[in-house]
């Protein structure tokens, strides 16, 4: 993690790393599928922490796709765990699209 980045990006990177770690666990427990999406989120978090513009774009795209999957899962599963997943997916995307995050990546990422 890069401590010089704004708190919004730091939190997004941390949430992405946590999701990637859970993706590894789910990969071994349940196989591929959503786990590969979470692993891709971990790769993009590493790139964001190293101030790569392609990593930020990838993180936004994967977080958006992850949010869509969680919205679909929420309406299919109808459970409390589905609600928590939906909230965390929304928070991740909101942190990445926050004006402070967008401005920082526009100026400093290469």
C-alpha positions as CSV (number, residue, x, y, z in Angstrom):
1,X,0.0,0.0,0.0
2,X,1.1,3.5,-0.8
3,X,0.6,5.8,2.3
4,X,0.9,8.9,0.2
5,X,-2.3,8.2,-1.7
6,X,-5.6,9.6,-0.4
7,X,-7.6,7.7,2.2
8,X,-10.2,6.7,-0.4
9,X,-7.7,5.0,-2.6
10,X,-6.0,3.3,0.4
11,X,-9.3,2.0,1.6
12,X,-10.2,0.7,-1.9
13,X,-6.8,-1.0,-2.2
14,X,-7.3,-2.7,1.2
15,X,-10.8,-3.8,0.4
16,X,-9.6,-5.2,-3.0
17,X,-6.8,-7.1,-1.2
18,X,-9.3,-8.6,1.3
19,X,-11.6,-9.6,-1.6
20,X,-8.7,-11.2,-3.4
21,X,-7.7,-13.2,-0.3
22,X,-11.3,-14.4,0.0
23,X,-11.3,-15.2,-3.7
24,X,-8.3,-17.5,-3.1
25,X,-10.2,-19.3,-0.3
26,X,-13.3,-19.6,-2.4
27,X,-11.3,-20.9,-5.4
28,X,-10.0,-23.8,-3.4
29,X,-13.4,-24.4,-1.7
30,X,-15.8,-24.0,-4.6
31,X,-13.8,-23.7,-7.8
32,X,-13.5,-20.9,-10.4
33,X,-16.1,-18.4,-11.3
34,X,-16.5,-15.4,-9.0
35,X,-13.1,-16.3,-7.5
36,X,-11.3,-15.3,-10.7
37,X,-13.0,-12.0,-10.7
38,X,-11.8,-11.4,-7.1
39,X,-8.3,-12.4,-8.0
40,X,-8.4,-9.9,-10.9
41,X,-9.4,-7.3,-8.4
42,X,-6.3,-8.1,-6.3
43,X,-4.1,-7.6,-9.4
44,X,-5.7,-4.3,-10.1
45,X,-5.2,-3.3,-6.4
46,X,-1.5,-4.0,-6.7
47,X,-1.4,-1.8,-9.8
48,X,-3.3,1.0,-8.1
49,X,-0.9,0.8,-5.1
50,X,1.9,1.3,-7.6
51,X,0.1,4.2,-9.3
52,X,-0.6,2.6,-12.7
53,X,-3.4,4.2,-14.6
54,X,-4.4,0.9,-16.3
55,X,-4.7,-0.6,-12.8
56,X,-7.2,2.1,-11.8
57,X,-9.2,1.6,-14.9
58,X,-9.2,-2.2,-14.4
59,X,-10.1,-1.8,-10.7
60,X,-13.1,0.4,-11.6
61,X,-14.3,-2.1,-14.3
62,X,-13.9,-5.2,-12.1
63,X,-15.5,-3.5,-9.1
64,X,-18.4,-2.4,-11.3
65,X,-18.8,-6.0,-12.6
66,X,-18.5,-7.3,-9.1
67,X,-21.3,-5.0,-8.0
68,X,-23.5,-6.2,-10.8
69,X,-22.9,-9.8,-9.8
70,X,-23.7,-9.0,-6.2
71,X,-26.9,-7.2,-7.1
72,X,-28.0,-10.3,-9.1
73,X,-26.9,-12.5,-6.2
74,X,-28.9,-10.4,-3.7
75,X,-32.1,-10.8,-5.6
76,X,-31.6,-14.5,-6.1
77,X,-30.3,-15.5,-2.6
78,X,-32.4,-13.1,-0.5
79,X,-30.2,-13.4,2.6
80,X,-28.4,-11.2,5.1
81,X,-25.0,-12.4,3.7
82,X,-26.1,-11.3,0.3
83,X,-26.9,-7.8,1.7
84,X,-23.4,-7.5,3.3
85,X,-21.7,-8.6,0.0
86,X,-23.8,-6.0,-1.9
87,X,-22.9,-3.2,0.6
88,X,-19.2,-4.0,0.4
89,X,-19.2,-4.1,-3.4
90,X,-21.0,-0.8,-3.5
91,X,-18.5,0.8,-1.0
92,X,-15.6,-0.5,-3.0
93,X,-16.9,1.1,-6.2
94,X,-17.8,4.3,-4.4
95,X,-14.3,4.6,-3.0
96,X,-12.8,4.1,-6.4
97,X,-15.1,6.7,-8.1
98,X,-14.8,9.2,-5.3
99,X,-13.8,12.6,-6.6
100,X,-10.6,12.6,-4.5
101,X,-9.6,9.2,-5.9
102,X,-10.4,10.3,-9.5
103,X,-8.5,13.5,-9.2
104,X,-5.4,11.9,-7.6
105,X,-5.2,9.2,-10.3
106,X,-5.7,11.8,-13.0
107,X,-2.7,13.9,-11.7
108,X,-0.3,11.3,-10.3
109,X,-0.9,8.0,-12.1
110,X,1.1,7.1,-15.2
